[in-house]
Amino acid sequence: MSQQIKATLRGGRVRCCSLVLLALSSGLSLVTPLGFGSPQNSADSFVAEFQKAREADAQGRYLDAIDRYRHIVSLNPTAAEAYSNLGLDYYRLNRYAEAATSLKSALKIQPNLVNAQIFLGLAEFKLGQFKNSLHQLETALKAQSNDRQIRVFLIQDQMALGQFDAMFVHETLRLFPNDAELNYTIGVAALDRMREIAHQANSLGEQSPIYQWIYLRQAEQREDPAEIQKHREALQRLGSTTPPPMVRDYDGLISLLNDCFAAVLDSSPGSTYAHSVQGSIDEAQNQVDEALGEYRKAGNHFAAGRLLAQHLRLPEAAEELGTALRSDPENHLALALLAQVYVQEHEPERAIPLLQEVLRYYPSDALGWADLGKAELSLDKTADGVRSLHMALKLDPSQTHLHYEMAMAYRKLGQSELAQQELAEFRRESLAQHSK
């Protein structure tokens, strides 16, 4: 999975559906017409049509409301409020692309429609357009700085983009210190960033002080005396007596994570958030079955599937991830991980359509292209597989092993010269990595 979609992504999940319902009932109401600048009889007709559309909204007849709003904007293309309400109704029906188009039209006519900015940000989030979503929600936040829903989705946008704004999350916690959902979301974001730092440290190798400091911190969290001593001795040999800036960031994230998860357990015991937090705690202590039980109590099938996949319990993982997708078809994280499970289970015919859908949303997902290439090669779609692996390497040249896959594919295609080039590149990069 890409930086955009891996579990938050690495251990969490992008949660949208329940938040959307909350947003729709948290003061982000439909707007009414402010006047259309027409003669009186025409204005009366517009107002009457608008009222019928509002009545359809109130009764949950969103398709009827959509037809009426579309009629209004066909008669008056400058009716920003009608475009805004049309966008909200499309959003309610999960028609996010149409919602975004309508909301953009509203904002083009009347740029200060904050509700339209908010729901455009949410629609773009659902479409995987995280940068655009972030921009819209940041703009909306300037007008409604204390809106918790905007803040929830902004944090999720940042997670999806591999960002972590410590100042913003601390400001959010000052505004909503006992909010279980926000504490959980921020805790997951902190955990996500910690895993990213650990990944970076691991890539630096054992001779890096950052590597030793991070592994020391992890050993301290596990209360493992032997490992603690081992990494302290390594740091002494390296002459590193003070944690580098990256490690200090990691330390701050540990503190934030502990505070947020403790707040969830204290303020909302027995809630779905509390069960997910306890599952994370159990998972960190390698209590796999206990963690699975907590995730299932929370209804967090993605987390359960992710954990099962990590422990190579692949059939169970596929079942949990399938359940996650049935309950939330827009959960692209579950979609991507289920595709990976099918690749590992040697079921390429099931993996390929899922990977193609993932890449439609995330065309820069290097790992997705790599998985697609492997699946295509296993079905003897060799030329397609080579193209996919080439795209994966173009996006992320560090996937050294793909050069070997490419070499074998070129041999199969009878292109021996290209095969030799890929093998030579594989050997060169492998030696370079081992020499670090």
C-alpha positions, 0 to 999 in steps of 0.5 A: 500500500502507498503512503496514502493508504497503508495502515493508518493505515498501518494499525488503524483505518480511515473511518468515514461513514459514522462521522458523515452522519454526525456531520450531517446532524451537527449544524451543517444544515441545508441552506435556503434560497436567498433570492434569485434576482428575478421578477416576482412571479419567477422568484415565487416559483423558485421559492416554491420549487425550493420548498418542495425540494426541502420537503423531499430532503426532510422526508428522506426522498433524496432522489426527488430532491435531486431532481428538483434542485437540478431543475432549479439550477437549469433555470437559474445557473447562478443559484449557489444555494441550490448547487450546494444542497444538490451536492449534499444530497449526492453526498448522502447517496454516496455519489461523491463525484457528482457531489464534488462537481455540484459543490464546486459549482456552488463555491464558484458562484459564492465562495463563502459557502462554508457548508459547501466547503466542508462537504466538498472536503468530505467528498474529496476525502471519500474520492481519495483526493486527500490534498484537495480535501485538506485544502478545502477543510483548512479553508473551512476551519478558518471560518469555523475553528471550533468545528470538531468534525472538520478537525476529525477529517483534517487529521485523517487527511493528514494521516492519508498523506503521511503527515502529522501536525503536532501543533494542530493535534495538541490544539484540537485536544485542548478544545476537546480534551475528553472527546473519545472519537478525537482522542482515538483518531489522534492516538491512531495518527500518533501510532501511524507516525511512530511506525513510519519513524521506526521504518525509517530507522530500520532502513538506516541499519544497525550502525545508525544511532537512530536505529539503536535509539528506536529499538531501545525505546521499543525494548523499554516499552516491552520492559525487556531488560536484555534488549534494553542492555543490548541497545544501550551498549550499542549506543555507547559503542557508537558514542551516542549519548543524546537522542537525535531529533527524530528520536525526540519526536518519537518520544513525544509521540509515545507520550501523546499516544499514551495520553490519548488512549488513556483518555479513551479508556477513562472517558468512554469505557466499553465503547467501540473506541475503547475496545479498539484501544484495548486491542491495540494494547493487546497487540503491542504485547503480542497477545494476538487472540486477545487483540482479535477479540477486542477488535471484533467487539469494536466491530473493527474488522479491518484491524482484525484482518490486518492483524491476522494477515500479519500473522499469516492467518490468511483465510481468516484475514480474508474473511474479516477484510471481506466483512469490513468491505461489506460494511463500508465499501469505501474502505480502500484500506481493506480493499488494498489489504484484501488484494494483498492477501489474495496475492499471498494466497496465490489467488491472482484472479481474485486479486487483480480486479481489487488491485485495479480498483485500488490503483484507480483511486491511488495511481501512485501506489508503488506497492499496489503496482508491484502486487498487480505485476506479480498477480499478472505474471502468475496468470501468464499475463507476462507483458502486462506483468512487466508493465506493472512492475516497471511502473512500481519501480518507477514510483519506488526504485527501492523495491530491489527484488522487483528487478529479479521478477522483471528478469524472469519475466523477460526471460519468459518473453525471450528478451535475454538482453533485458533479462541480463540487464535486470539481473545485473541491476538486482545484484548491484542494488542488493550489494549496495544495500548489504554494504550499508 
